[in-house]
Amino acid sequence: QVQFVESGGGLVQPGGSLRLSCAASGSIIFSDRTMGWYRQAPGKQRELVASIHMYGFSNYADSVKGRSTISRDNAKNLVYLQMNSLKPEDTAVYYCNTVPIRTEYWGQGTQVTVSS
């Protein structure tokens, strides 16, 4: 069984920053997997916002490019998402999962709310 546990969300003012963390556990060779951060805003579909290959190459959705950095620590089975210059439209529940998605791996996510 594989479990992803996200943390680090919260309420932040526009222009602020957050660092999200995702801890992986269970029967997964974390270092062999491309990992992604996804988000789902109210009334919208879940979308991939950032991904990081097992060798460290990263990709970003246009909506967060230039404001976010994804990173990973394979020794600790952790993946991070540093988000800067946050906007109200970044408000969503953020999840981590593999790329491509494994539906059975979805965790509870972490809520990010950007509001003044």
VENTA-V602388 format. One record per helix or strand of 2 or more residues. SS is the DSSP state (a for helix, b for strand). FROM is the first residue (numbers start at 1). TO is the last residue. If there is no record, write none. Layout:
# VENTA-V602388
ss:from:to
SS:FROM:TO
SS:FROM:TO
This chain:
# VENTA-V602388
ss:from:to
b:2:7
b:10:12
b:18:26
a:30:32
b:35:40
b:47:52
b:58:60
b:68:73
b:78:83
a:88:90
b:92:98
a:103:105
b:110:114
